Amino acid sequence: MMSRSPEKFKVKYGPCALVAGASEGLGAAYAEALAQRGLNLALLARRKDKLETLARTLREKYPVEISCHPVDLGDYGQAKKIIGALDVSIGLLVYNAAYCPIGLMEETSEDQLAQVVAVNVKAPLLLAKLLSAKMIGNHRGGIVLMSSLAGTQGSPKLAAYAASKAFNAILAEGLWQELKPHGIDVIASVAGAVITPGYRQAQQAKAPGTLTAREVAEQTLKALGKYPIVVPGGVNKIARFFMGRLLPRTLAIKLMSANTGSLT
Ligand SMILES: NC(=O)c1ccc[n+]([C@@H]2O[C@H](COP(=O)([O-])OP(=O)(O)OC[C@H]3O[C@@H](n4cnc5c(N)ncnc54)[C@H](OP(=O)(O)O)[C@@H]3O)[C@@H](O)[C@H]2O)c1
């Protein structure tokens, strides 16, 4: 399942990966996939108990060091302080956390919209800057940003979230080229439906092309260093081509609207 040997992966992206939004779902799957490759982990999320349970489980399975850091990534100043105090060298940033209020903008508060920007835009942008500075000095490293098929076109009822996911994809493309000469790989993972607690909360029915968190984490880490964008899953690759390239924008937005209309 792993394309590169764990040794090569560890040399390129070790000794420690920081997973932002690691307590469950896809973040936890990234943490396990990275521990399996021998990377030590710094795990960030709000829920300390969930982080510690995950860390205990991974320590029992893999010979790696793991530290847990409860923090709201919407508070960048706090996150920066915690990361600044870490006594480890971060060779890989996986920014997975996201906030997705569902509903029309008129029903969404200013605070909720500001939190979308803080968690989904400001934090990945500034953490990419903060952590890549050290990586540039080391002439190696990697950055993984989570994007979404929802960010391929306007997505009614998820408008701000979808726009924030488009931001991450475009950011990754730019940094992919900028940081390449420094030996740093950047990728955005444009995921379709992934079975996670967050997804189950929003959507009861299983969408076509739904993947497990493990599948998304593995396909993304396998593509890191090869491409600026990965779309995990064959059905999702076709969906992105169809929605992003083949259909007129107006039709793609209407189709997306038919999908997101049932979200609660
Ligand atoms: N699931 C999908 O179908 C899907 C599809 C496309 C893209 N994605 C993307 O994949 C990523 C993960 O999605 P998911 O479904 O796994 O989400 P999730 O189940 O809601 O989990 C998100 C993780 O991020 C953490 N998190 C959320 N807000 C945070 C905050 N303010 N500060 C710190 N940590 C925070 C959560 O932990 P705490 O609650 O403990 O803080 C949790 O560990 C997101 O970027 C999402 O946009 C998901």
The ligand as an ORCA input file, in Angstrom:
! r2SCAN-3c Opt
* xyz 0 1
  N     -15.401     13.921      5.647
  C     -15.562     14.276      4.386
  O     -16.447     13.759      3.691
  C     -14.647     15.264      3.745
  C     -14.789     15.520      2.368
  C     -13.934     16.433      1.775
  C     -12.956     17.070      2.505
  N     -12.860     16.807      3.838
  C     -11.838     17.525      4.584
  O     -11.112     16.600      5.363
  C     -10.751     17.195      6.606
  C     -11.210     16.341      7.760
  O     -12.572     16.113      7.686
  P     -13.299     15.178      8.726
  O     -14.582     14.798      8.125
  O     -12.350     14.125      9.229
  O     -13.603     16.198      9.884
  P     -14.052     15.872     11.371
  O     -14.521     14.460     11.472
  O     -14.988     16.941     11.711
  O     -12.668     16.024     12.155
  C     -11.961     17.173     12.100
  C     -10.744     17.093     13.024
  O     -10.274     18.400     13.179
  C     -10.359     18.792     14.541
  N     -10.806     20.166     14.606
  C     -11.932     20.710     14.088
  N     -11.997     22.018     14.400
  C     -10.895     22.309     15.132
  C     -10.410     23.471     15.759
  N     -11.074     24.630     15.716
  N      -9.247     23.404     16.433
  C      -8.573     22.252     16.523
  N      -8.973     21.107     15.948
  C     -10.132     21.133     15.266
  C     -11.348     17.838     15.203
  O     -11.011     17.623     16.567
  P     -11.623     18.370     17.821
  O     -13.105     18.403     17.597
  O     -11.198     17.508     18.951
  O     -11.004     19.721     17.846
  C     -11.096     16.563     14.405
  O      -9.989     15.878     14.921
  C     -11.357     18.597      6.609
  O     -10.374     19.520      6.227
  C     -12.429     18.529      5.551
  O     -12.644     19.769      4.937
  C     -13.668     15.927      4.472
*
